[in-house]
Amino acid sequence: MVRILAPARTAATIIGRLHLETVKALAQSDLRARFPEYDLDGSSPEEFAAFIKSEIPKGAKVIKESGIKPE
């Protein structure tokens, strides 16, 4: 799965354009032929945001259980 990040508070219009152009690029058959071993499908910005939010508690648990402290 292809995941592209942008800085927090990036304008929705920019996120939308980045998503549109990424989807167009990933749909090109020559790109897919060049990387057959990779899943070149993308998700919507909303789906990716939900994925990130679902991962935060998992990361927090690892940090807490390992005793990691900021420097």
BAKOL-196399 format. One line per field, with one value per residue: y negated, z, x of N, C-alpha, C in turn. Coordinates in steps of 0.02 Angstrom, whole numbers, plus 50000, padded with zeros to 5 digits. Example, Ala and Ser with C-alpha at 12.3 -4.5 7.8 and 13.67 -1.06 7.14 Angstrom:
% residues 2
nY = [50284  50112]
nZ = [50390  50354]
nX = [50660  50642]
caY = [50225  50053]
caZ = [50390  50357]
caX = [50615  50684]
cY = [50165  49998]
cZ = [50390  50394]
cX = [50660  50645]
***
This chain:
% residues 71
nY = [50058  49892  49749  49581  49442  49280  49118  49073  48985  48954  48881  48930  48928  48945  49071  49145  49128  49186  49318  49350  49340  49437  49555  49558  49577  49701  49782  49804  49918  49951  49917  50005  50125  50115  50128  50257  50331  50252  50180  50066  49994  49861  49772  49670  49499  49484  49615  49649  49558  49607  49731  49692  49630  49742  49812  49740  49767  49895  49871  49788  49877  49965  49877  49841  49967  50003  49909  49799  49639  49463  49368]
nZ = [50000  49960  50042  50076  50159  50224  50290  50450  50453  50319  50179  50130  49994  49936  49985  49923  49787  49786  49817  49705  49597  49637  49634  49496  49448  49504  49436  49313  49191  49156  49269  49363  49304  49319  49454  49508  49625  49726  49817  49743  49767  49828  49969  50021  50076  50194  50239  50264  50365  50466  50485  50537  50656  50721  50747  50841  50981  50991  50973  51082  51185  51169  51193  51327  51393  51368  51431  51373  51368  51336  51274]
nX = [50042  50028  50082  50075  50136  50095  50134  50062  49908  49907  49831  49666  49638  49763  49798  49698  49733  49861  49825  49744  49837  49929  49852  49826  49956  49989  49904  49956  50003  50135  50208  50153  50194  50329  50349  50297  50292  50246  50110  50020  49908  49810  49741  49601  49624  49550  49532  49665  49696  49612  49672  49798  49756  49706  49821  49892  49857  49915  50052  50074  50054  50163  50268  50242  50248  50380  50452  50508  50582  50574  50712]
caY = [50000  49830  49700  49518  49397  49209  49085  49058  48924  48941  48864  48986  48926  48974  49144  49173  49130  49237  49383  49359  49353  49501  49607  49560  49606  49772  49819  49814  49988  49959  49915  50069  50178  50107  50147  50306  50360  50203  50161  49995  49963  49809  49762  49600  49463  49497  49683  49648  49522  49654  49781  49661  49622  49808  49835  49700  49804  49950  49843  49763  49936  49988  49828  49847  50031  50008  49859  49748  49572  49414  49340]
caZ = [50000  49954  50092  50069  50214  50215  50355  50483  50433  50247  50154  50100  49921  49919  49998  49869  49725  49796  49812  49635  49556  49658  49606  49424  49436  49523  49389  49250  49183  49155  49339  49394  49275  49345  49525  49517  49693  49773  49815  49725  49777  49880  50004  50021  50133  50255  50261  50291  50430  50514  50500  50581  50722  50752  50766  50897  51045  50989  50984  51151  51229  51163  51228  51399  51418  51361  51474  51333  51394  51291  51295]
caX = [50000  50066  50062  50111  50120  50104  50136  49998  49873  49911  49764  49629  49645  49828  49792  49657  49772  49913  49792  49724  49896  49958  49809  49839  50022  49988  49862  49992  50022  50208  50231  50133  50236  50397  50350  50243  50292  50218  50039  50021  49843  49809  49677  49582  49653  49510  49549  49732  49691  49582  49724  49847  49724  49699  49887  49919  49855  49963  50118  50076  50061  50232  50310  50230  50272  50453  50483  50544  50576  50603  50777]
cY = [49938  49779  49638  49472  49325  49177  49073  48990  48905  48930  48924  48987  48957  49049  49177  49179  49182  49307  49398  49377  49419  49559  49614  49594  49681  49814  49834  49885  49998  49956  49980  50126  50175  50131  50199  50334  50314  50193  50086  49963  49912  49807  49688  49565  49476  49566  49685  49612  49568  49708  49752  49654  49689  49836  49799  49738  49862  49926  49818  49821  49962  49941  49835  49911  50037  49957  49806  49679  49522  49387  49266]
cZ = [50000  50004  50084  50125  50194  50284  50384  50458  50360  50221  50119  50024  49898  49930  49942  49804  49729  49788  49739  49591  49574  49629  49531  49409  49450  49475  49323  49246  49183  49226  49374  49368  49303  49417  49540  49588  49745  49763  49803  49730  49833  49915  50001  50079  50198  50283  50293  50359  50483  50533  50549  50651  50758  50776  50826  50964  51048  51004  51055  51199  51228  51201  51304  51427  51415  51405  51436  51361  51344  51318  51303]
cX = [50045  50038  50106  50088  50132  50105  50066  49973  49885  49840  49732  49634  49711  49827  49752  49695  49828  49884  49774  49784  49930  49918  49820  49906  50022  49947  49898  50018  50097  50237  50214  50176  50306  50404  50295  50238  50262  50144  50037  49952  49848  49742  49661  49617  49615  49525  49618  49733  49663  49633  49774  49818  49718  49766  49916  49915  49904  50033  50126  50086  50133  50278  50303  50261  50349  50489  50523  50529  50605  50668  50772]
***
